[in-house]
Amino acid sequence: MAKEEIIMAIDPGTKKCGYAVVDSNLDVLQREIIATEKIIESVRESFKIYKIGKIILGNGTNCSQIEEELKKNFPQLEIILIEESFSTLEARKKYFEVYPPRGIFKLIPLSLRVPPGQYDDFVAVILAEKYFKISH
């Protein structure tokens, strides 16, 4: 049996980041949306709680700037860039799995549904799942 691995996944953005801590069983330990300027502080706080081995970073918007900050503040950690293609669509689907529509909204096809709020945290979960699919 493989040893459990805990990773942090970040969906980088210019104003906000999706952020998730996920284990190799695909259990989501933490999931939130944070202001981009608070990403380092949030990562530091998560390290106090979880034994995180790697940071998975989406290769989209603002990726290089956040990667640079992470390397500067956490030089001991491996940072792995992962392709973000289609992750927003997958995250939308995952959002509605966690928060299923109710009432008349159930009749709207999934392809036409849009979450009522931000869901960058679900994008981070999708990035973590992609990492575990390709690494195991």
C-alpha positions in Angstrom: 0.0 0.0 0.0 1.4 3.4 -1.0 2.1 6.0 1.6 -0.4 8.7 1.8 0.6 12.0 0.2 -0.8 15.4 1.0 -0.5 18.2 -1.6 -1.6 21.8 -1.9 -3.1 22.9 -5.2 -3.4 26.5 -6.2 -5.4 28.0 -9.0 -3.6 31.3 -9.5 -5.3 34.5 -10.4 -4.4 38.2 -10.3 -7.0 39.1 -7.6 -7.9 35.8 -6.0 -6.6 32.2 -5.9 -8.4 28.9 -5.5 -6.7 26.9 -2.9 -7.1 23.3 -1.8 -5.3 20.7 0.4 -5.9 17.2 -0.9 -4.6 13.8 0.0 -3.8 10.9 -2.2 -7.2 9.3 -1.5 -8.6 12.5 -3.1 -10.1 13.6 0.2 -10.3 17.4 0.3 -8.9 18.5 3.6 -9.2 22.2 3.0 -10.7 24.3 0.2 -11.1 28.1 0.0 -10.8 31.2 -2.2 -8.3 33.8 -0.9 -7.0 37.1 -2.1 -3.8 36.7 -4.1 -1.8 38.9 -1.8 -2.6 36.5 1.1 -1.5 33.3 -0.7 1.9 33.0 1.1 0.2 33.6 4.5 -2.4 30.9 3.8 0.2 28.4 2.6 2.2 29.0 5.8 -0.9 28.5 7.9 -1.8 25.2 6.1 1.8 23.9 6.8 1.1 24.3 10.5 -1.9 21.9 10.1 -0.9 19.4 7.3 2.2 17.6 6.3 2.2 19.0 2.7 4.8 17.5 0.4 4.3 19.5 -2.8 2.6 22.5 -4.2 0.6 21.9 -7.4 0.2 25.2 -9.3 -2.0 25.8 -12.3 -0.2 27.2 -15.3 -2.7 29.9 -16.0 -3.2 33.5 -15.1 -0.5 35.0 -12.8 1.2 31.6 -12.5 4.8 32.9 -12.9 4.5 35.6 -10.2 3.0 33.2 -7.7 5.5 30.5 -8.5 8.3 33.0 -7.8 6.8 34.0 -4.5 6.3 30.4 -3.5 9.9 29.5 -4.4 11.2 32.4 -2.4 9.2 31.6 0.7 9.2 27.8 0.6 12.5 26.8 -1.1 12.3 23.3 0.4 9.1 22.5 -1.5 8.8 21.0 -4.9 6.4 23.1 -7.1 4.8 21.3 -10.0 3.1 23.2 -12.8 0.0 21.5 -14.1 -2.1 22.2 -17.2 -5.3 24.1 -16.4 -7.1 23.3 -19.7 -10.8 22.5 -19.1 -10.4 22.7 -15.3 -12.9 25.5 -15.0 -15.6 23.3 -16.7 -14.7 20.3 -14.6 -14.8 22.5 -11.5 -18.3 23.8 -12.3 -19.5 20.1 -12.5 -17.8 19.3 -9.2 -19.4 22.4 -7.6 -22.9 21.1 -8.5 -22.0 17.7 -7.1 -21.2 19.3 -3.8 -24.1 21.8 -3.9 -26.8 20.2 -6.1 -29.4 22.5 -7.5 -32.8 22.5 -5.9 -36.3 23.0 -7.1 -36.8 24.2 -10.7 -33.0 24.7 -11.1 -32.7 20.9 -11.3 -34.3 21.1 -14.7 -31.5 23.2 -16.2 -28.9 21.1 -18.0 -25.5 21.0 -16.4 -23.9 22.7 -19.4 -26.0 25.8 -18.8 -25.7 26.0 -15.1 -23.3 28.6 -13.6 -22.5 28.5 -9.9 -24.0 31.5 -8.0 -20.6 32.5 -6.6 -16.9 32.0 -7.2 -15.6 28.5 -7.5 -11.8 28.8 -7.9 -11.4 26.5 -4.9 -13.0 23.7 -6.9 -10.6 24.4 -9.8 -7.8 23.9 -7.2 -9.3 20.5 -6.3 -9.5 19.5 -10.0 -5.8 20.4 -10.4 -4.9 18.2 -7.4 -6.9 15.3 -8.9 -5.1 15.8 -12.2 -1.8 15.6 -10.4 -2.7 12.4 -8.6 -4.0 10.8 -11.9 -0.7 11.5 -13.7 1.6 10.7 -10.8 0.2 7.4 -9.6 
